[in-house]
């Protein structure tokens, strides 16, 4: 019986393999598992990618220069990870500054090479911990920072001349960076010695994330003030991390992620040039932040396409003299939205696949999510596993041993060219609308993301896209995982610290410095030095933000519908 079944199966395979392959370029053919074969972005997939497929897409690997030479499709450094591995930068932050400091030191001891700070929601919105709008949110999704003392505690015992620090902060980015500068100086580390990145990308907040405070024009003023100040005083700091990550988390496709992120970057460049800055004074310190999702080849190709696209657009539009101005440097975080609370250990596999794609795509730094993040804040154990995943890939997998290991693949070169062309088309559409800012104000990007997210949701609901543990491979579970708990007394403790902080300062001096900030908001003066001065005089994060609101006001973005 078994033999007859096997023979029948062999005949069936023989019949299917004799079908004319010209009729099976990724679309439905009898006997295949799905009707449509496409990437997560909806790009049709040929069954057998070959030289003809690649040429038809416009790709020609023989004309692509090696890594380290323009247009940097294969990587921005000639030897890539043979010379230096990517920075393993695990995102961390919760509860108090003291507890987050302890987590940072743990990760550094276990091999992490850079810090990445997660701030709680009140801090991201420029609110002090004792603001009534902060109630119930203090320390919940990141560390609570209201004063210079909080920043001192966060960085206590960490050598800021040896560690680079990334801070995911946007509307109050200037204030948090100013705090970092002061704490570094107190350690004896000069401003020109510190290295790191502030996210500082407010346009994607209007598009996808929502932690904006000021109207777009005033927000851009803060960003260009940071560009200007840092170019002269903090030369090794990345003044912005232009983020596609959160746009992707909101539901866009890989193509939209590249297009919207680079459109936003062009808007920042134009804003900086309009203030009189020279392109080469700030462009070398622009950095990017991308998501890495489950579609392995599409994601690796996305990074390659983004590098070429940025190089081409920078040189076509701005003609920089410094080669670093047109090199797309980026950090990657694997896709938080892909993690499932069901069968959470499956997330280790997802994270590994995504991390491999980012590394094969040539990332400069990487955060790997912990397997329990769909349930709660990462535990010490899960955070360690996430870091070890990167270390195993680096030291045991072999993927870091050669430059651009997927280069020359029919499939990858075709996808790279297709993502380039499709992203360029969307960028041109945005440009016709007046640029990223105009499109945001009309809600165009928001609508496009909503449509892509809804399409994906329908695919999961109708079972045409399978998610293991959600609509496929489902089983009875007895979830015993205990997420990390936040000390319920934290909020009260932060309130007491703020009360003491205000009692110990000279209030008249502090208030006078806040008045100076409000006046300067209605002038062309750079706000950064005034913020540093105000912090030295004891002002809090929330007070400085309120001083800016007096002149700038606040804003509510359109919903996109």
C-alpha atoms as one frame of an Amber mdcrd trajectory, in Angstrom:
protein
   0.000   0.000   0.000   2.756   2.390   1.011   4.649   1.646  -2.203   1.562
   2.394  -4.363   1.073   5.732  -2.578   4.749   6.612  -3.079   4.626   5.725
  -6.779   1.476   7.838  -7.203   3.213  10.785  -5.541   6.268  10.423  -7.811
   4.036  10.398 -10.924   2.222  13.486  -9.674   5.517  15.329  -9.192   6.618
  14.265 -12.684   3.389  15.604 -14.212   3.702  18.927 -12.364   7.379  19.332
 -13.276   6.539  18.929 -16.979   4.253  21.976 -16.946   5.482  24.855 -19.120
   7.397  27.059 -16.640   6.623  30.160 -18.693   3.101  29.879 -17.268   4.290
  29.678 -13.645   6.175  32.909 -12.978   4.997  33.094  -9.409   1.289  32.896
 -10.127  -1.128  30.037  -9.597  -0.447  26.634 -11.128  -2.192  23.380 -10.313
  -0.638  21.629  -7.355   1.020  24.638  -5.706   0.266  25.524  -2.102  -1.034
  29.026  -2.766  -2.873  30.817  -5.519  -0.660  33.907  -5.400   3.043  34.053
  -4.613   4.250  37.479  -3.556   6.340  39.238  -0.929   4.847  40.984   2.084
   4.883  44.154  -0.043   2.863  42.428  -2.748   5.717  42.024  -5.261   5.056
  39.019  -7.518   7.550  36.180  -7.097   8.730  34.073 -10.031   8.973  30.370
  -9.257  12.474  30.083 -10.734  14.292  33.444 -10.680  16.905  33.498 -13.418
  19.028  35.868 -15.450  16.058  36.831 -17.644  13.987  37.704 -14.562  16.784
  39.908 -13.293  17.407  41.669 -16.604  13.686  42.330 -17.081  13.640  44.125
 -13.714  16.485  46.390 -14.848  19.068  44.845 -12.522  22.571  44.050 -13.711
  24.937  42.789 -11.004  27.949  43.144 -13.296  27.541  46.938 -13.122  27.183
  47.125  -9.330  30.460  48.297  -7.747  31.851  46.501  -4.737  30.993  47.502
  -1.195  32.605  50.723  -0.046  32.162  52.440  -3.415  29.163  54.371  -4.781
  26.242  53.778  -4.873  26.944  51.519  -1.843  24.323  48.925  -2.803  26.594
  46.185  -1.453  27.529  48.036   1.740  29.108  51.292   2.909  32.446  49.738
   3.935  34.729  47.738   1.659  35.382  44.991   4.203  32.122  45.301   6.195
  32.027  42.892   9.167  35.501  41.461   8.559  36.890  44.698   9.962  34.243
  45.463  12.565  31.007  43.767  13.555  27.777  45.743  13.718  27.078  47.397
  17.081  24.936  45.151  19.256  22.684  47.767  20.801  19.877  46.305  22.925
  16.998  48.709  23.606  16.309  48.937  27.331  14.550  51.200  29.784  11.945
  50.716  32.490  10.904  51.987  35.865  13.486  54.214  37.558  16.821  55.496
  36.304  18.552  53.327  38.903  16.944  50.076  37.693  17.607  50.910  34.045
  21.232  51.700  34.903  21.537  48.224  36.427  20.108  46.632  33.238  22.549
  48.623  31.088  25.493  47.423  33.156  24.254  43.830  32.944  24.019  43.994
  29.137  27.428  45.650  28.844  28.957  42.938  31.017  27.430  40.291  28.736
  28.858  41.768  25.556  26.591  44.598  24.409  28.604  47.334  22.684  26.248
  50.320  22.871  23.370  51.664  24.936  19.865  52.244  23.602  17.532  54.118
  25.932  13.767  53.610  26.065  11.946  56.480  27.777   8.498  56.225  29.341
   5.524  57.898  27.673   5.494  61.043  29.856   9.179  61.675  29.072   8.561
  61.132  25.351   5.789  63.738  25.496   7.881  66.199  27.484   5.920  65.818
  30.710   7.387  65.670  34.206   6.563  62.600  36.273   4.329  64.668  38.575
   2.259  66.189  35.751  -1.389  65.143  36.065  -1.280  63.855  32.479   1.488
  61.423  33.530  -0.740  59.623  36.003  -0.476  55.842  35.627   2.247  55.957
  32.952   5.409  56.748  34.905   8.120  54.152  34.198   5.716  51.802  32.393
   7.217  51.498  28.898  10.592  53.049  29.568  12.655  54.965  32.065  11.268
  58.100  33.737  13.531  61.151  33.244  12.423  64.577  34.495  15.578  66.185
  35.884  19.315  66.329  35.429  19.612  64.162  38.541  17.583  61.416  36.810
  20.025  61.492  33.881  22.996  61.369  36.267  21.517  58.281  37.907  20.763
  56.659  34.529  24.394  56.995  33.398  26.172  56.497  36.723  29.323  54.414
  36.355  29.064  54.159  32.541  32.142  55.587  30.722  30.601  57.925  28.155
  33.895  58.301  26.278  33.858  54.555  25.542  30.170  53.747  24.941  27.895
  55.150  22.235  24.318  55.844  23.278  21.137  55.898  21.251  18.111  57.677
  22.700  14.623  57.097  21.315  13.270  60.583  21.904  11.651  63.037  19.511
   9.788  66.183  20.571  12.030  66.754  23.669  15.177  65.428  21.930  17.099
  68.672  22.412  16.510  68.604  26.177  17.547  64.958  26.652  20.695  65.449
  24.572  21.524  68.580  26.581  21.197  66.524  29.792  23.545  63.889  28.322
  26.104  66.565  27.394  26.089  67.988  30.935  26.468  64.556  32.575  29.339
  63.703  30.198  31.104  66.958  31.110  30.679  66.107  34.798  32.467  62.815
  34.024  35.288  64.761  32.403  34.204  63.810  28.868  34.133  66.730  26.427
  31.246  67.228  23.996  33.473  66.395  21.033  34.238  62.986  22.565  30.717
  61.653  23.061  29.142  59.408  20.428  25.552  58.404  19.900  22.228  59.163
  18.281  18.999  60.923  19.135  16.007  59.758  17.141  14.707  63.335  16.726
  12.496  62.306  13.764   9.254  64.194  14.291   7.767  63.633  10.824   7.275
  59.916  11.424   5.548  60.826  14.692   2.925  62.724  12.699   2.660  59.806
  10.271   2.601  56.766  12.526   3.552  57.032  16.172   1.927  60.050  17.786
   4.411  61.394  20.363   4.599  64.827  18.741   3.965  67.995  20.768   4.599
  71.082  18.643   3.273  71.991  15.165   5.379  70.807  12.203   7.078  74.138
  11.416   8.185  74.667  15.017   9.294  71.050  15.325  11.503  71.468  12.265
  13.010  74.571  13.879  14.096  72.504  16.883  15.642  69.879  14.599  17.640
  72.359  12.511  18.837  74.078  15.721  20.183  70.678  16.832  21.857  70.131
  13.440  23.553  73.517  13.671  24.687  73.270  17.291  25.989  69.710  17.000
  27.899  70.348  13.771  30.054  72.816  15.717  30.024  71.401  19.244  29.143
  67.671  19.218  30.661  66.518  15.908  30.512  62.765  16.559  26.831  62.714
  17.448  24.205  61.517  14.961  21.763  64.398  15.119  18.785  62.462  13.807
  17.783  58.863  13.215  15.264  59.027  10.397  12.961  56.192  11.248  11.054
  53.795   9.064  10.743  51.414  11.992   7.599  52.894  13.495   6.029  53.425
  10.088   6.468  49.700   9.446   5.145  48.819  12.893   2.012  50.814  12.039
   1.359  48.477   9.109   3.092  49.768   5.982   4.942  47.581   3.481   8.709
  47.358   2.977   8.422  49.559  -0.122   6.413  52.195   1.749   8.893  52.062
   4.623  11.769  52.976   2.301   9.790  55.596   0.374   8.273  57.398   3.365
  11.518  57.339   5.356  13.623  58.767   2.554  10.952  61.370   1.722  11.096
  62.497   5.345  14.899  62.626   5.134  14.739  64.867   2.072  12.385  67.181
   3.978  14.933  67.473   6.813  17.742  68.188   4.357  15.723  70.925   2.647
  14.788  72.461   6.021  18.437  72.543   7.108  19.581  74.070   3.818  16.889
  76.755   4.096  18.506  77.950   7.350  21.824  78.452   5.567  23.563  75.246
   6.637  25.952  73.666   4.141  24.994  70.127   3.086  28.327  68.691   4.220
  28.093  70.319   7.657  25.226  68.030   8.755  24.511  65.301   6.175  27.395
  63.017   7.274  25.711  62.727  10.695  22.264  61.808   9.349  21.429  58.227
  10.251  18.492  55.936   9.557  16.499  53.388  11.531  14.745  50.539   9.754
  12.516  47.639  10.691  13.338  44.071   9.692  10.292  41.869   9.200   9.781
  38.192   8.406  10.164  38.174   4.602  13.887  37.341   4.591  14.855  38.118
   1.004  12.635  41.161   0.669  14.107  42.647   3.842  17.743  42.060   2.847
  16.968  43.528  -0.594  15.205  46.509   1.014  18.384  47.609   2.771  20.438
  47.285  -0.408  17.860  49.301  -2.374  17.650  52.015   0.295  21.414  52.625
   0.182  21.410  53.076  -3.597  18.305  55.239  -3.499  19.753  57.598  -0.873
  23.051  57.886  -2.756  21.318  58.682  -6.042  18.893  61.233  -4.580  21.532
  63.040  -2.508  23.850  63.434  -5.485  21.133  64.347  -7.985  19.664  67.039
  -5.723  22.433  68.419  -3.534  25.848  67.518  -5.030  27.656  67.036  -1.697
  31.461  67.132  -1.728  31.942  64.848   1.276  31.325  61.186   0.300  29.907
  60.525   3.795  26.989  62.844   3.030  25.486  60.290   0.652  26.236  57.105
   2.596  23.100  55.661   4.166  24.068  54.420   7.641  21.345  52.662   9.577
  20.347  50.890  12.745  17.918  47.978  12.564  15.436  46.609  15.044  13.612
  43.378  14.333   9.843  43.595  13.984   8.060  43.974  17.300   4.724  43.759
  15.518   5.587  40.248  14.315   5.936  38.886  17.848   3.044  36.837  19.215
   1.814  36.351  22.762   0.719  32.868  21.658   3.551  30.318  21.846   6.039
  33.084  22.748   9.140  30.874  22.373   8.413  30.822  18.625   9.505  34.458
  18.653  13.132  33.372  19.102  12.963  31.833  15.607  11.328  34.938  14.158
  13.937  37.213  15.715  16.782  35.047  14.402  15.464  35.096  10.826  14.956
  38.856  10.955  18.397  39.487  12.460  20.006  37.375   9.720  18.236  39.422
   7.048  19.428  42.688   8.606  23.020  41.462   8.733  22.915  40.101   5.188
  21.534  43.532   4.237  24.511  45.327   5.803  23.183  47.039   8.940  25.526
  49.141  11.106  23.846  48.302  14.418  21.115  45.947  15.538  18.593  45.394
  18.299  17.067  41.940  18.650  13.733  41.833  20.453  13.176  39.566  23.423
  10.778  36.669  22.925   8.407  37.844  25.677   7.843  41.413  24.467   4.315
  40.639  23.248   3.491  39.860  26.888   5.377  42.522  28.827   8.751  44.138
  29.449  11.695  41.773  28.794  13.013  39.822  31.736  16.738  39.487  32.396
  16.659  35.980  30.901  14.846  36.941  27.690  17.017  40.046  27.171  20.126
  37.872  27.487  18.795  35.359  24.933  18.131  38.237  22.513  21.713  39.457
  22.864  23.120  35.921  22.582  21.185  35.523  19.301  23.264  38.319  17.787
  26.478  36.899  19.192  25.763  33.422  17.776  25.028  34.904  14.344  28.252
  36.937  14.516  30.570  34.186  15.693  29.027  30.890  14.566  26.856  31.329
  11.471  29.446  32.518   8.942  27.173  35.232   7.472  29.494  37.991   8.712
  32.557  36.449   7.112  32.007  37.814   3.594  30.737  41.115   2.241  27.156
  41.112   0.910  26.747  37.304   0.867  23.477  37.537  -1.102  24.896  39.824
  -3.802  24.566  38.465  -7.320  21.584  36.286  -6.491  19.034  36.449  -9.309
  16.283  36.739  -6.722  17.935  39.343  -4.476  19.171  41.561  -7.314  15.706
  41.516  -8.901  13.997  42.396  -5.606  16.567  45.126  -4.910  15.828  46.779
  -8.250  12.063  46.397  -7.878  12.049  47.921  -4.386  14.265  50.757  -5.663
  11.915  51.518  -8.552   8.704  51.212  -6.533  10.071  53.363  -3.709  11.314
  56.007  -6.143   7.847  56.125  -7.696   6.244  56.774  -4.297   8.849  59.434
  -3.467   8.036  61.189  -6.741   4.322  61.067  -5.847   5.069  62.716  -2.497
   7.241  65.339  -4.195   4.385  66.249  -6.551   2.240  66.901  -3.467   4.815
  69.413  -2.234   7.049  67.105  -0.210   6.687  64.991   2.901   5.378  67.799
   5.113   2.565  68.743   2.738   1.606  65.098   2.283   1.557  64.575   6.070
  -0.663  67.613   6.574  -3.090  66.113   4.065  -2.918  62.722   5.786  -1.705
  60.940   2.638   0.950  58.699   4.198  -1.399  57.900   7.079  -4.085  56.681
   4.668  -1.604  54.580   2.710  -0.429  52.885   5.905  -4.006  52.266   7.054
  -4.789  50.585   3.723  -1.717  48.331   3.881  -2.381  47.381   7.503  -6.004
  46.539   6.728  -4.969  44.379   3.763  -2.581  42.414   5.980  -5.218  41.993
   8.680  -7.736  40.614   6.144  -5.137  38.137   4.865  -4.582  36.836   8.392
  -8.314  36.693   9.095  -9.136  34.768   5.905  -6.157  32.457   6.520  -4.399
  33.298   3.257  -1.420  34.505   5.335  -0.474  32.077   8.076   0.924  33.188
  11.422   2.165  30.245  13.475   0.361  30.047  16.783  -2.305  32.535  15.676
  -4.121  30.980  12.715  -1.854  28.006  11.975  -0.173  25.501  14.246  -2.582
  26.518  17.005  -2.692  24.388  20.147  -3.967  24.483  23.690  -1.628  26.537
  25.838  -1.096  26.972  29.514   0.907  30.193  29.539   3.012  30.364  32.687
   5.244  33.236  31.613   5.455  36.015  34.196   6.303  39.386  32.669   8.430
  41.860  34.536   6.425  43.923  37.028   7.011  47.632  37.646   7.234  48.801
  41.252   3.856  50.478  41.978   5.602  52.891  44.348   7.747  54.333  41.544
   5.349  57.140  40.651   5.149  58.321  44.263   8.941  58.167  44.544   9.414
  60.258  41.387   6.954  62.848  42.723   8.962  63.172  45.941  12.238  63.505
  44.030  10.782  66.314  41.916   9.447  68.117  44.975  12.883  67.963  46.626
  14.607  69.023  43.384  12.492  72.169  43.095  12.972  73.051  46.755  16.755
  72.904  46.447  17.136  75.169  43.420  16.927  78.963  43.127  13.416  79.320
  41.693  13.869  82.931  40.586  16.958  82.022  38.572  15.219  78.961  37.087
  12.111  80.943  36.071  14.234  83.661  34.475  16.010  81.080  32.330  12.643
  79.678  31.203  11.548  83.188  30.169  14.676  83.443  28.024  13.693  80.237
  26.216  10.163  81.501  25.523  11.531  84.784  24.110  14.082  82.952  21.969
  11.342  80.772  20.451  10.158  83.962  18.709  13.600  84.748  17.310  16.268
  83.162  15.128  18.477  82.337  18.124  19.607  78.739  18.506  17.718  77.254
  21.451  20.263  74.578  22.361  22.610  76.764  24.481  19.608  78.213  26.328
  18.316  74.713  27.122  21.714  73.698  28.513  21.785  76.849  30.651  18.249
  76.240  31.907  19.086  72.658  32.926  22.165  73.831  34.799  19.896  76.223
  36.718  17.633  73.385  37.835  14.750  73.486  35.345  12.947  70.239  34.585
  12.111  68.601  31.285   8.424  69.515  31.596   9.147  73.120  32.528  11.375
  73.671  29.494   8.769  72.088  27.210   6.075  74.339  28.721   8.266  77.396
  28.101   8.448  76.396  24.422   4.704  75.726  24.251   4.077  79.334  25.353
   5.335  80.481  21.960   5.145  77.387  19.735   1.744  76.067  20.796   0.730
  72.427  20.268  -0.782  70.516  17.334  -3.175  67.715  16.479  -2.387  65.734
  13.327  -5.144  64.702  10.896  -6.314  61.120  11.330  -5.693  60.248   7.700
  -9.350  59.473   6.998
